Amino acid sequence: METTTAPLTPPGHRPSGHRPRTGLRRLRRALAPVLVAGVLGVAILQLHRTLDGYRWSQLPHDVAALGAPALVLAVVATAVSYLAMTGYDALALR
């Protein structure tokens, strides 16, 4: 015996609390990517200005000057951070 169920709402029917998009909502939605691109551009410009005087050939010497304990601690802290973010995402998907 096969049973069928009718859809909960007829096609084209909007729930009573649904409001059509207004011009302001459309504008915000259209400007969001522009705002993100602008913030990213400012961040890249600031990074370029900050690192302008840095000599990249000096990088290995600067890293070696930190010492092994500091480097190991940095790697462990990074791994723990990524593990925490992965766990957080897994919890969010539940």
C-alpha positions in Angstrom: 0.0 0.0 0.0 1.5 3.3 -1.1 0.7 6.5 0.6 1.4 10.0 -0.7 1.5 13.2 1.2 0.6 16.6 -0.1 3.1 19.4 0.1 3.0 21.5 3.2 2.6 24.7 1.2 1.3 25.2 -2.3 3.7 26.2 -5.0 4.3 29.9 -5.1 3.0 30.5 -1.6 5.2 32.5 0.8 5.1 32.0 4.5 3.3 34.8 6.3 6.5 36.2 7.9 8.4 36.4 4.6 9.0 39.9 3.3 10.1 40.6 -0.3 13.5 42.1 -0.7 13.7 45.9 -0.5 16.0 48.1 -2.5 18.2 48.6 0.6 18.7 44.8 1.0 19.6 44.4 -2.6 22.1 47.3 -2.4 23.7 45.8 0.8 24.0 42.4 -0.9 25.6 43.9 -4.0 28.0 46.1 -2.0 29.2 43.3 0.3 31.8 41.8 -2.2 33.0 45.4 -3.0 33.6 46.1 0.7 35.4 42.8 1.2 37.6 43.5 -1.8 38.4 47.0 -0.4 39.4 45.7 3.0 41.6 43.0 1.4 43.2 45.7 -0.8 44.0 47.9 2.2 45.4 44.9 4.1 47.7 44.0 1.1 48.8 47.6 0.8 49.6 47.9 4.5 51.6 44.6 4.4 53.5 45.8 1.3 54.4 49.1 3.2 55.4 47.2 6.3 57.7 44.8 4.5 59.1 47.3 2.0 62.4 47.7 3.8 62.9 44.1 4.7 65.6 42.1 2.9 64.3 38.6 2.2 67.9 37.3 2.1 68.0 38.1 5.9 65.0 35.7 6.7 67.0 32.5 7.3 69.3 34.4 9.7 66.3 35.9 11.6 64.6 32.6 11.9 67.8 30.9 13.2 68.2 33.7 15.8 64.9 32.8 17.4 66.3 29.5 18.6 65.0 25.9 18.5 62.7 26.1 21.6 60.8 29.1 20.3 60.4 27.5 16.8 59.2 24.2 18.3 56.7 26.0 20.5 55.5 28.0 17.5 54.9 24.8 15.5 53.1 23.1 18.4 50.9 26.2 19.0 50.0 26.3 15.3 49.2 22.6 15.2 47.0 23.0 18.3 45.3 26.0 16.8 44.4 24.1 13.6 43.2 21.1 15.6 40.9 23.4 17.6 39.5 25.0 14.5 38.9 21.6 12.9 37.1 20.4 16.1 35.0 23.6 16.1 34.0 23.1 12.5 33.1 19.5 13.2 30.9 20.6 16.1 29.2 23.2 13.9 28.3 20.6 11.3 26.5 18.4 13.9 
